[in-house]
Amino acid sequence: MTLWIDVSVRKRQLKLYNASILVKKYPIAVGKILTPTPTGNYIIVNKELKPGGPFGDLWMGLSKAHYGIHGTNNPSSIGKEVSHGCIRMHNKDVLELSSIIPTSTNVYIHK
């Protein structure tokens, strides 16, 4: 399996692919204008269950320091530009995604 993640900041959508086959789509929240979600190619470097604070049930750190894909304690924020640059997901979605992908999964973030 060649799993990778495609994040569209504009569409506020995260897609999980296995090679060129779309596996799953998730709604996300992204960074606000003053703290935008960084575009580029990254990898998942770590996972932390129950990280505390505003990060919901799970944190998956990206290879860009201080940025990650995480759950949220504010589900109404999903679909909006509200974060400090991180990618927010519903807690059930981030737990499901984390159970499928290993660390070192490629993450492509674009506008």
Secondary structure, DSSP 8 states (H G I E B T S, - for coil): --EEEEEETTTTEEEEEETTEEEEEEE-BEE-TTS----EEEEEEEEEES--GGGTTEEEEESSTT-EEE--S-GGGTTSEEESS-EE--HHHHHHHHHH--TT-EEEEE-
